[in-house]
Amino acid sequence: MQKRKLGTNGPEVSAIGYGAMGVSVAYGDSDEAQGIETIRYAFDQGVTFFDTAAVYGWGENEKIVGRAVKGFRDEVVIASKFGFAEDWSVDSRPDFIRELTDRSLRNLGVDHIDIMYQHRVDPNVPIEDVAGVVKDLIIAGKVKYFGVSEAGPETIRRAHAVQPVTVLQTEYSVFEREVESIFPTLRELGIGFVPYSPLGRGFLTGAVKPAADYAENDMRRSDPRWQPGNFEKNKTAVEQLTMLAKSRGATVSQLALAWLLAQGNDIVPIPGTRHKERLAENVGSAELQLTAEDLARITEILPEGAAGARYAVPSMIPEWK
């Protein structure tokens, strides 16, 4: 597995990371044993970067990740996040950050968290205060690096002035391009970038069905990109991407991940899956080198990303500042 450095002063990690959210939440019923097995298989395949969050099952996801990596914890980079209250309102009050960090440490069963992100910007708490708390946590040895998620250039600069920001995490894929406007700021400041939902929540695997066919506890049931009208347009685009991928001896998932890797050596996507075969497929994308012609064709198929908004609930779509 290729390695990449997350930020100028950040850790070296595998070019393809692992997003653990779907192991326990958001995509229908889950199997903890299967999730642990898949995470361990990911490590065997060279994956050294694992992403979780306090809000994913309120500790349950962190516990699964912690149990899975226990035998090789010192060989991997673990990222978690604070910033949501249990009612899904944003909450980055300093005392709450400290409380959640200690809880995450216990859930993961570790003595430090490598990257701690602010999950969403809290308009009621100055970002300087948030960065200051994380700086204290770094000094205390509880956290190694500071990350922000879904933050805009001004917020990133203000945070960076207090405690250097190592990495930004935001949705990014051939389906979702808006964050590209922030790349100049990241590269000026030496901040790495981690795309979440790099496979469009599964749409870019090609294994999709209409929204109504998913379980009630599957977020795709309400995802705008799966709704009638948008679904058909996106499915047609993925079919065209699949044809291009086949011409390169790859799958559409591998094409989508290779496209992300081609956008810069400072980018490390974190696809998630519960299945070993999908995991091996994702890892294989690191070996796919796209040509200029390939990249041009992808842009031709999806010049502005997917049809449909990122989230069904408008408040979940951040206003970057």
Secondary structure, DSSP 8 states (H G I E B T S, - for coil): --EEESSTTS-EEESS-EE-GGGTSSBSS--HHHHHHHHHHHHHTT--EEE--TTTTTTHHHHHHHHHHGGGGGGSEEEEEE-B-TTS-B---HHHHHHHHHHHHHHHT-S-EEEEEESS--TTS-HHHHHHHHHHHHHTTSEEEEEEES--HHHHHHHHHHS-EEEEEEE-BTTB-GGGGGHHHHHHHT-EEEEESTTGGGGGGS----GGGS-TTBGGGT-GGGSTTHHHHHHHHHHHHHHHHHHTT--HHHHHHHHHHTT-TTB------S-HHHHHHHHHGGG----HHHHHHHHHH-TT--SS-S-SSGGGS----
